[in-house]
Amino acid sequence: MLYLDHAATSPVRPEVIEAMRPFLTSVYGNPSSHHTVGEAASDALEWARSRVAAALGMRAAEVIFTSGGTEANNLAVKGIVLAALAEDPTRRQLVTTPIEHESILQSADYLHRVHDVQVTTVPVDAHGAVSISEAEAAMDAEPTALLSFGHANNEVGTVQDAAVLIAAARTRGVPVHVDAVQSAGWLDLRALGSDAVSIAGHKLGTPKGIGALGVRSRVPLEPLLHGGGQERGRRSGTENVAGAVGLATALDLAEAERVATAAAVAATTAQFIAAVLDAVPQATLTGSPEGRLPNLASFTFTGTSGEAVLLELERRGVVSSSGSACAAGSDEPSPVLLALGIEPEIAQTSVRFTFGRAPLPDGSAERVAALVSASVAAVTGP
């Protein structure tokens, strides 16, 4: 089996398992406990916090461990906007885009329904790039509590011009949250300079259930979970020490390998894209042809059903997906593809392939493209 759904989740790295093992067995204390067992766990937690902070370009005190990317995005969007409203009730606007992960869009919907926050979604072009001028116009039109956008889209792979968006917000005094769940380990997060950054461990090689949100100390944040005041009062609940150590280890490994791995995987992805477009006449690449994640290739196959193509691919030993795993099972066309201007019936033919960090044998891109061609042909018939 060839697993090409790493954007949904990646296998746990052996080094991560080994790093976590002591904190699942012998070093099992509660990091809030004031005895030697608890202090050993606390020391490990703070080591993990410092390593995650280094990868995000932040200070250790600015890192909050969460249960994953969804919680990190919820905490960023709701926490920053609610804190801004408490300070200045006129700052009622949240600016985002229509192609964000549901954890951002549903948080925005909650803020609108319950707290009367004005949610402005700025458009994207046919490749999924955010309109800079529209984002600037939105922030100029109303007092804005937050600009929130994804560093790289999880369905089509388009990488946003984050530096320009962040600079535009900064000149207007607007905090910025960047969802880096897909880009962590592939792109340099230290160079972002954003006010808040979300990541998820299971995209990097940790078990599911650990993530982090980095938030600059100057940015007020209203906690969503109240209780014992862990994570400096910003996220109560006994911390997942083993998960935090695993996340720090995975990030360290990814950062050490990032430049070489991203270049190698990007070359394989480019070969695969070219081979699919050459072998399948009805294939259309979605997302930016060049400004995309190194490991992601997504297509529509006119005249097919994306789900039928996926089943044919799995029968031939290739596992991929039709888009975001969080929307799996939905019969509706992807909102991301609709926002790119793709017709609903075409959007329902989409298939996403995401490569992992391990190198593939020479010729793999072409062999997989041939399997894609055979699967599409089996669905469309003679």
C-alpha positions, -999 to +999 in steps of 0.1 A: +000+000+000+012+035-008-002+060+017-006+095+001-029+112+027-002+128+050-022+160+051-048+141+071-023+125+094+012+111+093+026+079+109+041+084+143+079+086+140+099+060+160+121+088+175+089+104+189+077+072+204+110+068+222+111+104+234+075+100+248+080+066+264+094+077+298+065+101+303+040+072+297+058+049+321+082+060+347+080+099+347+042+099+351+038+128+376+013+157+373+035+187+363+015+209+388+024+187+418+051+200+442+071+168+447+100+152+428+078+131+405+057+161+395+088+184+392+104+159+368+073+161+346+072+199+349+109+201+338+101+179+307+071+201+299+091+233+300+118+217+279+092+209+253+077+244+255+112+259+248+117+236+217+083+244+203+089+281+209+122+279+190+104+264+160+077+291+160+101+320+166+085+328+199+094+328+236+088+298+257+062+316+279+042+323+247+035+286+239+002+270+250-002+233+246-036+222+233-053+189+223-046+196+186-050+221+157-088+225+161-085+236+197-055+258+189-076+276+162-106+279+185-085+294+212-068+318+189-099+331+171-124+331+200-098+340+226-083+370+208-116+384+196-133+381+229-104+397+247-104+425+222-142+431+227-137+432+265-111+460+260-129+479+232-165+470+223-162+488+190-136+463+177-163+439+164-148+427+131-131+395+124-115+392+090-108+358+075-113+340+042-138+315+028-112+287+024-102+283+060-104+251+081-138+245+097-123+252+131-118+288+121-150+292+101-172+277+128-155+297+155-162+328+134-199+317+131-201+313+169-187+348+175-212+362+150-242+344+165-235+347+202-214+379+204-226+399+174-191+400+158-190+411+122-173+384+102-158+396+069-145+369+045-122+384+019-122+366-015-095+345-030-085+341-067-088+310-089-057+296-073-068+302-037-046+332-030-061+358-007-068+393-022-044+416-003-063+447-014-096+433-002-081+423+032-067+459+035-100+474+026-118+452+051-095+463+079-098+499+069-136+498+068-142+487+104-123+485+137-109+450+135-102+426+164-083+399+144-071+388+109-071+350+107-059+330+078-042+297+069-006+297+060-012+270+034-045+256+024-051+220+034-071+210+003-053+227-026-020+235-010-018+272-020+007+291+003-005+326+011+018+357+009+018+357+047+045+384+050+025+409+031-008+401+049+009+404+083+026+437+074-007+451+062-024+441+095+005+454+116+004+489+101-033+490+111-027+477+146-046+445+139-035+412+155-029+383+131-035+346+137-019+321+112-031+286+110+001+267+103-012+232+108-004+222+072+028+242+068+046+233+100+076+212+091+075+222+055+078+260+056+098+283+080+074+294+107+101+315+125+100+340+097+063+346+099+063+371+127+026+367+133+009+373+167-005+338+170+003+305+152-015+271+154+001+237+149-009+201+153+014+172+162-002+144+141+008+161+109+044+160+120+047+124+133+032+125+168+002+105+181-031+124+177-042+146+205-014+172+209-010+206+194+001+241+203-008+277+200+019+304+201+005+338+212+027+369+217+026+381+252+014+415+241-018+400+227-047+397+252-063+362+252-095+351+268-092+314+279-118+290+267-111+263+293-113+274+330-102+255+360-068+250+377-050+278+358-025+256+339-006+270+309-003+304+327-041+306+331-047+305+293-057+268+290-067+250+322-064+212+324-036+188+334-011+190+306-003+161+283+034+159+291+042+129+269+024+146+240+042+178+245+076+160+245+065+142+214+055+174+197+088+191+206+108+161+193+088+159+160+093+197+154+130+194+161+134+165+136+113+183+110+132+216+114+166+197+111+154+180+079+131+207+065+152+224+037+165+192+022+133+172+026+110+200+012+132+203-019+132+165-025+095+160-019+087+191-041+106+175-069+086+143-066+053+162-064+062+182-095+070+150-114+037+135-103+017+166-112+032+166-147+027+129-152-010+130-141-017+160-164+000+142-193-017+109-187-053+120-178-069+144-203-097+154-180-074+162-151-071+198-139-046+209-111-063+229-083-045+255-063-014+275-072+008+259-099+040+271-081+032+287-048+020+255-031+031+231-003+060+209-014+040+177-008+005+184-020-011+178-054-049+181-059-069+176-091-104+175-104-113+148-129-141+161-151-167+134-158-160+113-128-169+110-092-140+118-068-152+091-044-153+065-072-117+074-082-106+071-046-121+036-044-104+025-076-071+039-064-073+020-031-081-012-050-048-006-068-029+000-036-029+039-034-046+056-004-055+093-009-085+115-001-111+138-016-100+168+005-101+177+042-104+147+065-126+168+088-152+170+060-150+133+050-183+117+043-200+149+032-219+147-001-216+184-006-189+200-029-159+214-011-165+250+000-128+256-007-131+246-044-164+266-047-146+297-034-120+292-061-148+295-087-150+258-095-185+246-105-201+223-079-203+193-103-166+196-110-157+202-074-172+168-065-146+151-087-116+163-066-089+140-053-060+151-031-026+134-029-002+144-001+033+129+001+052+122+033+087+131+043+102+097+035+118+096+000+100+074-026+119+051-050+129+066-084+100+064-108+073+063-081+057+095-093+052+081-128+040+048-115+014+064-093+003+087-121-003+055-142-025+041-115-044+074-113-049+072-151-061+036-148-085+045-120-100+074-138-104+053-169-122+026-149-147+051-136-153+069-169-154+038-190-147+035-227 
